[in-house]
Amino acid sequence: MAEAANNHHILVVEDDDFVRDVVCVYLRDEGYRVTTAMNGREMRTALAAGPNVHLVLMDLRLPGEDGFMLTRYLREHHDCGIIILTTRSETTDRVAGLECGADDYVVKPFAERELLARIRSVLRRVPTRRGAPITDRPVNEGAISFHGCVLDAAAGKFRSQQGEEISLTNNEARLLEHLARHMGTVMSREDLMSAVLQRGWDPLDRSIDVLVTRLRQKIELDPKRPTMIRTMRGTGYMLSPEGSDSRQQAS
């Protein structure tokens, strides 16, 4: 029970009784506080009851509101980590789940140790104060400035040149922070997978591309003609150096 003292609260949203019970027992044995829900109604009840939920394990195939709808709801209303549960054949569903705002995914059937490793990885990237309804938070001293914008990765906040404050998911903030700290340097997808998602490289995994698309939609004036996050064809991505004519070179 290495995690027994961390007091993290995990909500398991899964309608399969066997999977839900196995996951619940395993995580409790690892020292986590665990709450379960079979559908969206029970999920909302659990979130309202408290204490704060730090991470949600979300099955995508649920009756009524499916996991995609519930993931969007969570990302809009709660600042918690989200791991989606998919089957091996649902490659497109994994991408769609990430596009809805999930932080990571685990493929069924999964080994318990893999699930635990994914949970620990996401929780390390999600500040313990997260899990409460989204509220205004002060800018931290570690905020980064670039292109007239300010990124507070720890708080998940991005302030545009126009002064608009934009909320970022944990992985979006980590990706933008990593690109900003290596401004002008091309970062391969493999490097970004390791640094941001802490996953090994898989050429079929589009997680980084999905994150970049989501980021561009939030921070670029014209996401179809990005000026900050450039695609380096066949290589990866780069945050344009300040003062460069990035509009003509970006793709």
C-alpha positions in Angstrom: 0.0 0.0 0.0 2.6 2.6 -1.1 -0.2 5.1 -1.8 -2.2 4.5 1.3 -1.4 8.0 2.8 -2.1 10.0 -0.3 -5.8 10.3 0.4 -6.6 10.4 -3.3 -10.3 9.9 -4.2 -11.1 7.9 -7.3 -14.5 7.6 -8.9 -15.0 4.5 -11.1 -17.8 4.9 -13.6 -18.4 1.4 -15.0 -21.7 -0.5 -15.7 -20.0 -3.9 -15.8 -20.5 -5.3 -12.3 -17.5 -7.6 -12.5 -15.0 -5.0 -13.9 -16.3 -2.4 -11.4 -15.9 -4.7 -8.4 -12.5 -5.9 -9.4 -11.1 -2.4 -9.9 -12.7 -1.1 -6.8 -11.3 -3.9 -4.6 -7.8 -3.6 -6.1 -7.6 0.2 -5.7 -8.9 0.1 -2.2 -6.2 -2.5 -1.4 -3.7 0.0 -2.8 -4.9 2.6 -0.3 -7.2 4.8 -2.4 -10.6 6.0 -1.4 -12.9 4.6 -4.1 -16.5 5.5 -5.1 -18.4 3.8 -7.9 -21.1 4.7 -10.3 -23.0 2.8 -13.0 -24.2 5.8 -15.1 -24.2 9.5 -15.4 -26.8 10.1 -12.8 -24.9 8.2 -10.2 -21.7 9.9 -11.2 -23.2 13.4 -10.6 -24.6 12.2 -7.3 -21.1 11.0 -6.2 -19.5 14.3 -7.3 -22.0 16.4 -5.4 -21.7 14.3 -2.3 -17.9 14.9 -1.9 -15.2 14.8 -0.8 -13.5 16.0 -3.9 -12.8 13.5 -6.6 -9.2 13.6 -7.9 -9.5 11.1 -10.7 -12.3 9.4 -12.7 -12.0 6.1 -14.4 -14.6 6.3 -17.2 -15.9 3.5 -19.2 -17.0 4.7 -22.7 -19.8 2.2 -23.3 -22.4 3.2 -20.8 -26.2 3.2 -21.0 -27.9 6.5 -21.5 -25.2 9.2 -21.4 -22.1 7.5 -22.8 -18.6 8.0 -21.6 -17.9 10.6 -24.2 -20.7 12.9 -23.0 -19.7 12.4 -19.4 -16.1 13.1 -20.1 -17.1 16.4 -21.8 -19.2 17.2 -18.7 -16.4 16.5 -16.3 -13.9 18.6 -18.3 -16.3 21.5 -18.4 -17.3 21.4 -14.7 -14.7 19.6 -12.7 -10.9 19.9 -12.6 -10.1 16.2 -12.1 -7.9 13.7 -13.9 -9.8 11.4 -16.4 -8.7 8.0 -17.6 -11.0 6.3 -20.2 -11.4 2.6 -20.4 -11.7 1.2 -23.9 -11.5 -2.2 -25.6 -8.6 -3.2 -27.8 -10.7 -2.8 -31.0 -11.9 0.8 -30.2 -8.9 2.7 -31.6 -11.1 5.5 -32.9 -12.9 5.7 -29.5 -9.6 6.3 -27.7 -8.9 9.3 -30.0 -12.4 10.6 -29.5 -12.1 10.2 -25.7 -8.9 12.2 -25.7 -10.5 14.8 -27.9 -13.3 15.1 -25.3 -10.7 16.0 -22.6 -9.5 12.7 -21.1 -5.9 12.6 -19.8 -5.1 9.0 -20.7 -6.6 5.7 -21.6 -6.3 2.0 -20.5 -7.2 -0.8 -22.9 -9.4 -3.7 -21.7 -8.6 -6.3 -20.7 -5.9 -4.6 -18.7 -3.4 -5.8 -16.1 -4.0 -4.4 -12.7 -0.4 -3.1 -12.4 -0.8 -1.2 -15.7 -3.9 0.4 -14.5 -2.2 1.4 -11.3 0.8 2.8 -13.2 -1.6 4.9 -15.4 -3.5 6.2 -12.3 -0.3 7.2 -10.5 1.0 8.9 -13.6 -2.1 11.0 -14.0 -2.3 11.8 -10.3 1.3 13.0 -10.3 0.4 15.4 -13.1 -2.8 16.6 -11.4 -2.3 18.9 -8.4 -4.0 17.5 -5.3 -6.1 20.6 -5.0 -7.8 19.6 -8.2 -11.1 17.7 -8.2 -13.2 20.6 -6.9 -15.5 22.5 -9.2 -13.5 24.9 -11.4 -12.9 28.3 -9.7 -10.5 31.2 -10.3 -7.0 30.5 -9.0 -4.1 32.9 -8.6 -1.2 32.9 -11.1 1.8 30.9 -9.7 5.3 32.2 -9.6 6.4 29.5 -12.2 4.2 31.0 -14.9 5.9 31.3 -18.4 5.5 34.3 -20.8 5.8 34.0 -24.6 4.4 35.7 -27.6 2.7 38.2 -25.3 0.8 35.4 -23.5 1.2 33.9 -20.0 0.9 30.2 -19.2 0.4 29.0 -15.6 0.7 25.3 -16.2 0.2 24.4 -12.5 -3.2 26.1 -12.4 -4.2 25.1 -16.0 -4.5 28.8 -17.1 -3.5 30.5 -20.3 -3.8 34.3 -20.8 -3.9 35.4 -24.4 -2.4 38.6 -25.9 -5.9 40.0 -25.7 -6.1 39.3 -22.0 -8.6 36.4 -22.3 -8.1 33.7 -19.7 -8.5 30.2 -21.0 -8.7 27.0 -19.0 -6.5 24.1 -20.2 -6.6 20.5 -19.3 -3.7 19.0 -17.4 -2.1 17.5 -20.5 -2.8 20.5 -22.6 -1.0 22.7 -20.1 1.9 20.2 -19.8 2.3 20.0 -23.6 2.3 23.8 -24.0 4.7 24.2 -21.1 7.1 21.7 -22.6 7.0 23.3 -26.0 7.4 26.8 -24.4 10.5 25.7 -22.4 12.0 24.4 -25.7 10.9 27.3 -27.8 12.4 27.2 -31.3 13.4 23.6 -30.9 11.6 20.8 -32.9 10.2 18.2 -30.5 9.4 14.8 -32.0 6.2 13.0 -31.2 8.2 10.4 -29.4 9.8 13.0 -27.1 6.4 14.6 -26.4 4.8 11.3 -25.7 7.5 10.5 -23.1 7.6 14.0 -21.5 3.9 14.8 -21.5 2.0 11.5 -21.4 4.8 9.3 -20.0 4.1 6.7 -22.6 6.4 4.8 -24.9 6.2 5.7 -28.6 3.5 3.9 -30.7 3.2 5.1 -34.3 -0.5 4.4 -34.2 -1.1 6.5 -31.1 -2.4 9.9 -32.1 -2.6 11.3 -28.5 -0.1 14.1 -29.1 -1.7 15.1 -32.4 -5.1 15.3 -30.6 -3.6 17.4 -27.8 -2.0 19.8 -30.3 -5.3 20.2 -32.2 -7.1 20.9 -28.9 -4.5 23.5 -27.9 -4.6 25.2 -31.3 -8.4 25.5 -31.0 -8.0 27.2 -27.6 -5.0 29.5 -28.0 -4.6 30.3 -31.7 -6.4 33.2 -33.3 -7.0 31.0 -36.4 -6.5 27.3 -35.5 -6.4 26.4 -39.2 -3.5 28.8 -39.7 -1.6 28.5 -36.4 1.1 31.0 -35.7 2.5 29.6 -32.4 2.4 25.8 -32.5 4.0 24.7 -35.8 3.8 21.3 -37.4 7.3 20.2 -38.6 6.2 17.6 -41.2 7.6 14.1 -40.6 9.2 15.2 -37.4 6.9 16.7 -34.7 6.0 20.1 -33.4 7.7 23.4 -32.3 6.6 26.5 -30.6 7.6 29.4 -32.9 10.4 31.6 -31.7 9.2 35.0 -30.7 9.6 37.6 -33.5 9.6 34.9 -36.3 7.2 35.2 -39.2 5.5 32.0 -38.1 2.2 32.7 -40.0 3.9 32.0 -43.3 5.7 28.9 -42.1 3.1 27.3 -39.8 1.0 24.4 -40.9 
